[in-house]
Amino acid sequence: MRVLQGLQPEKVFYYFEEICRIPHTSGNEKEISDYCVAFAQERDLFCRQDEYGNVVIRAAATPGYEAEEPVILQGHLDMVGDKTTDARTDPEKDPLELAVDGDYIYAKGTTLGGDDGIAVAYALAILDSRDIPHPELEVVLTVSEEVGLIGATQLDLSVCRGRRLINVDSEDEGILTAGCSGGRRICCHIPVAFSMTQGMEYTISLKGLKGGHSGMEIDQGRANANILMGRFLLLLRERTDYVLTAFQGGSKENVIAKDVQIQILLDHRREQALMEAAEQFEKETAAEYGTADPDIVIVVSRGEICEKTGTDAESLHKIIDVLNILPDGVQVMSQDLPGLTETSLNLGVAELTEQELQLRISVRSSVPSAKEHICRKVQLLTERLGGDVEYSGDYPAWPYAKESALRDICLKLYREMFGKEMKVVTIHAGLECGILSGKVPGLDCVSIGPDLLDVHTARERASISSVARTWEFLKAILAYKES
């Protein structure tokens, strides 16, 4: 029996559950891409799959809509694969374990992938229907959106005839997104040296942080576990000498790091200094993050006396310096749109390897020059510490259009259907509309979606009733006739 059986709209939740059975994290979309191709072929629909895995499916207009302008319905195939430390399911390779709690669907111990599985489910449900009116419909499903909008960047959109695009990758019902920030990924490589050292091994973990989406929730004042651990290392260095042997924090560049684990070697006679540093650290974080991130805990576990390779003194200083000096979080708030983050960056992953400290960062800004400046800051700091940087996943901002016929239609229909005004916003997160509109001059884009909570985290959940209402709204947009 299907977990979502009986939920309405039936076909949407049928296909969403089908999608959740196929692992489809970023870079792992071949199976879900092939599934969509097979779906189209079984229904004799035009379909094109490119070498990257992007899929375009075209359906003819339904009777009475042949003269209407074609519409592009767009979403992405990949999801962020975050999970709890004790999760039974690995979203990188296992089907998700779905569950229902009242009005919400969630996946046990992992991200749900409603971002953007709901868009794919909507699209397949429409293509599989015989009674949903629509003009010629072009469904565009991209890969690797969550790691820098890579699929959209590589997509050849010339195959599409539509000049109106509905992106279903927003996460708040009743809000129409009409612009977004641009972004870039940075990978910093800071060389470190190791030497053989003997001492008592301690494992130190930071847990209980909320984490979250590095675009949508970067302004919530939540702590970044990687940055906090750098602060703890500095605090501990002020009390005693030690050697760092391991550092692993965060999961993805675009996820606010919610846990980190390190290992150190310490003279066992200095254990009291370690415990005092941990106690002081907990007091400081409770005072500073008690409201925004109240459940932060630091756990210190004693191992055994051993001999291992650990960072030499100079390398430890470099690691502590970069984690305490590196800018992180909100840098500038917009002066034009109150409440909107203009520029931010997120240290999503920090990892100590055999040769280097690797830092993976997501930078976002609605102002191109500000994006460039914050990238230069990170590069200057990295180079000062003897390292270098790699840039990837650069994507442009999607500027707000003063005139949009599609936006006007959406606002009119929402008012008529729900008796209230739809809110129009631009967001700090990245959307593919910026890239796609750059490929087709004059492309008229909007982004909508149902209520999805805590996306990019293992607490992610989707509102069943909101999915249903947004489904009716999407169908109304497709059924709208100008005359």
BELFENCOR-V333776 format. One line per field, one symbol per residue. ss: DSSP state (H for helix, E for strand, - for the rest). burial: I if it has 9 or more other C-alpha atoms within 8 Angstrom, else O. A space follows every 50 residues. Layout:
# BELFENCOR-V333776
ss = ???
burial = ???
This chain:
# BELFENCOR-V333776
ss = ---------HHHHHHHHHHH----E----HHHHHHHHHHHHH---EEEE- ----EEEEE-----------EEEEEE--E---E--------------EEE E--EEEE--E---HHHHHHHHHHHHHH---------EEEEEE-------H HHHH--HHH----EEEE-------EEEEEE-EEEEEEEEEE--EEEEEEE EEEEEEE-----E----HHH----HHHHHHHHHHHHH-----EEEEEEE- ----E----EEEEEEE-HHHHHHHHHHHHHHHHHHHHHH-------EEEE EEEEEEEEEEE-HHHHHHHHHHHHH---EEEEE-------EEEEEEEEEE EE---EEEEEEEEEE--HHHHHHHHHHHHHHHHH---EEEEEEEE--E-- ----HHHHHHHHHHHHHH----EEEEE-----HHHHHHH----EEEE--- -EE-------EEEHHHHHHHHHHHHHHHH----
burial = OOOIIOOIOIOIIIIIIOIIIIIIIIOIIOIIIIOIIOOIIOOOIIIOIO OOIIIIIIIOIIOOIIOOOIIIIIIIIIIIIIIOOOIOIIIIOIIIOIII OOOIIIIIIIIIIIIIIIIIIIIIIOOOOOOIIIIIIIIIIIIIIIIIII IIIOIOOOOOOIIIIIIIIIIIIOIIIIIIIIIIIIIIIIIIIIOOIIII IIIIIIIIIOIIIIIIOIIOOIIIIIIIIIIIIIIIIOIIOIIIIIIIII IIIIIIIIIIIIIIIIIOOIIOIIIOIIOOIIOOIIOOIIOOIIOIOIOI OOOOOOOOIIIIOOIIOIIIOIIIOOOIIIIOIIOOOOOIIIIIIIIIII IIOOOIIIIIIIIIIIIIOIIOOIIOOIIOIIIOOOIIIOIOIIIIIIOO OOOIOIIOIIIOIIIOOOOOOIOOIIIIIIIIIIIIIOOIOOIIIIIIII IIIIIIIIIIIIIIOIIIIIIOIOIIIIIOOOO
